[in-house]
Amino acid sequence: MDTKQTTSMDEFLKGLWKENPVFVQVLGMCPTLAVTNSVINSVVMGIATTFVLVMSNFFVSLFRKLIPKQVRIASYIMIIATFVTVAEYIIQAVSLEVHKSLGAFISLIVVNCIILGRAEAFASKNTIGKSVMDALGMGAGFTFALLSLGVVRELLGNGTFAGIPVFGKGFEPWTIMILPGGAFFVLGAWLLFFNYLKQRAEKKEKVLV
Amino acid sequence: MTNESLTFIFLNAALINNFVLSAFLGICPFLGVSGKLKTSIPMGAAVTFVMFISSLFAYGINQALIAIGAPYLRLISYIVVIASAVQLVEMFVKKFSPVLYRALGIYLPLITTNCAILGLALFQTSKGYNFVQSISYSLGAGVGFTLALVIMAGIRETLELSDIPGIAKGTAIALMIAGILSMAFMGFAGLGG
């Protein structure tokens, strides 16, 4: 830890931008690619993951002095799996349709590396308040990333935004964007864009120095 | 759904609905270990083995949980079985090939959080496959994963010698290639009939 006191707000913001789980850390790729074929799916997935992330970070942080070091990963997975089961049953109760279209990917939140990663790297070493803020930030960053993929894919692949047609009748949908190949292309394009921004910022710094 | 022939289940898991390229399962190791051809084959074999073991156990556990009426414990039991199977493979590899153990590094224990394996267990449950069908499905998925990993590794090895623009280096170019591969695999859709 550095000498500068980090505030809760910093913990929140770093997940959203500077340490964005998808674009910067390249974690949690499977759900990112699989469920982003529509805006609704992306939002539900983002919220479900954030919920699990917050709950697991809270409990890992709460029990961080009780869990022996050797069995910590197994204990974390148990905590995570419990809340994923809860989230799955909630989604099923609220909207059967969304539950069907997300399919096994709700259960697969268990193996989302972001959640285990935050539990191990952050919640096991920090206070409850900070851990929850960190989880909220990471969750928001993840949802933001899912949305930026979902919006592009639905707009181009279907010509709609959250089910509402955007373009006129003359629009020919790019079906490939809804198909698996499109997911790789859109994510690749976003990464290109962020790399470009990063390089430009570095160049500017050099000029200033 | 449950009267599909064994060959069809195998081909379906390996090619038509390839786990990596069309179901997006196991992307992390796919991007992480696909740098070298030499490590990609053992990695594929390890994943196939874990898939096979966990598929067997998942079938038994599912039957037991249905019998006692506690399907909400499914997820937790599956993940415990997978974690134990991975531990087994890790000890095995460490003992018999320390070189390989170092080459695979962090990605070996991370097989636990490889969604392809948990995904396989969940899919076989939701599709209602019987015991023999589950085995065929798990082997097909393993072969499909290995195939995708090896193809990707081959391409990336060649890519290292070519001139890529700076901003596309690393994950971005890998994703683009994966997209093209995924489109190529769509051609297998005809096999399903």
Interface residues (C-beta under 8 A of the other chain):
Chain A: V26 L27 M29 C30 L33 A34 I73 A74 I77 M78 A81 T82 V84 T85 E88 Y89 G103 A104 S107 L108 V110 V111 N112 C113 L116 I176 L179 P180 G181 G182 A183 F184 F185 L187 G188 L191 L192 N195 Y196 Q199
Chain B: L21 S22 A23 F24 L25 G26 I27 C28 L31 Y72 L75 I76 I79 V80 A83 L110 T112 T113 N114 C115 L118 G119 L122 F123 S126 G166 I167 A168 T171 A172 I173 L175 M176 A178 G179 I180 S182 M183 M186
